[in-house]
Amino acid sequence: MSRRLAGLIRLQRWKVDEKRRALADLQALHAELSAKAEALEAEVAAEQGSAAANGTGFAYRAYAERVIQRRETLAESIAEVAQALLRAQGELSEAYQEAKRYEMARDRAQRRQAAEAARRAQLDLDEIGLNIYRRGKAG
């Protein structure tokens, strides 16, 4: 196997690992944002109950406006991260396929080298056998 091909394989594996890490980071961010959205909804439910029980509906309106803005911001962030996740998955897939191509090329080169070594060994054995045969006939 050529040193150049080995270097390309190492580089491509490194790229695949980087893409995996980036994807994992995006997945963690998506989970974090989703958890924040769920927590916000739980907070809204609690505030609604509190406002109804305390009779502070006038203050709830300002709170509700802030919550609506936070919901929209979270929804936009979640959508952006979801798109980034799709892109990252595609990039990881491409990097993995590229790494596999290099690995397959390496495997083919190794098989060719092994076949050539076996062919040479067989030629050597044939030569030895032929020489033994010739010596037996001559003597």
N, C-alpha and C positions, 0 to 999 in steps of 0.2 A: 504494500500500500504506500502510496506516495505521501510524503510529508505534507505536501500542499493540501491533499484531500483530508488528511487527519486534522489539519488546522481549520479547514472549512467546516468539518463536522463539529469540532469543539466550539467554533464561533456560532454555528447554527444552534447547538444545544444551549449555549449561553443566551442566545436571543429567545429561544423557547422558554427558558426559565424566567427571563425578564418579563415576557408576555404573561406568563402564569402569575407572577407576582403582581403585575399591574391589574390583571383580571381579579385576583383575590382582593386587592385593595378596593376596586370598584364594587365588588360584591359586598364587602364590609360596609362601605359607604352607603350603598343602597339599603342594606339591612338597618343601618343606623337611622337613615332618613325615614324609613317605613316605621320604625319604632317611635320616632318623634311624632309622626303623624298620628299613630295610634294613641300615644300619650296625650296629644292635643285633643283628640276626640273624647278621651276619658275625662280630661280636664273640663271640656265644654259641658259634658253631661253633669259633672259635679257642680259646676257653676250655675247651670240652669236650675238644678234642684235647690241650690242654696238661695238663688235669687227669688225663686217662687216661695220658698219657706220664709224668707226674711222680708219679703215685700220690697226688695231693692231693685225692681225691674228697671228703673231709670238709669242706674249705674251699669246695668247689664248691657245696655245698648252700646256704650263705648267699648266695653269688653268684647262684644260680639263683632264690632267693626275691626278691632285688632286681630281677632281670631280669624276672620275671613281673609284678611291680608296674609296672616301666617300660613293658612291653609293653601292659598294660591302660591305663595313662595315655596312651600314644601312640595306641592304638586309639580311645580315647574322644575324644581331641583331633582325630584324623583324621576321625572320624564327625561331630563338631560342625562342623568346617570344611567337610566335604562338604555338610552341610545348609545352612550359610551360603552356600556356593557356589550351591546351587540357588535359594535366596532371592534372591541377588544377580543371578543370571541372569534371573530373573523380573522383578525391579525394573528391570533394564537394558532388557529387552524392552518393558515398559510405558512407560518413559521415552522410548524410541526411537519407539514407536508414537504417543505424544503429540506428540513433535516433528514427526513426519511429518504428523499431522493439521493442525498449525499451518502447516507448509510448504505443504500442499495448499490450505489456505484462502488463503494468500498468493498462490499460483499462480493460483487461481480469480479473486481480486481483480485481479491483474495482467492476466489475459486479458479480464476485463470492462472494465477501463480501456482496454486496447488496442482492443477492439471498439468502445467508445464513441468513442475518438479517431478510428478509421477511419470510423465512421458520420458523425461531424461533418465530417471532411475530405471525404467523399463528398458530403455536403449542400452544402458550400462549392463544390465543383467543379460540382455540378449547378446551383447558383445562378449561377455564372459562365457556364456553358454556356448557361443559359436567357437571361441578360442579353445574351450575344453574339448569340444567335438573334433575340431581340427587336429589337436594334439593326439587325441585317441586314434584317429585315422592314420596319422603319420607314424605312430610308433608301433 
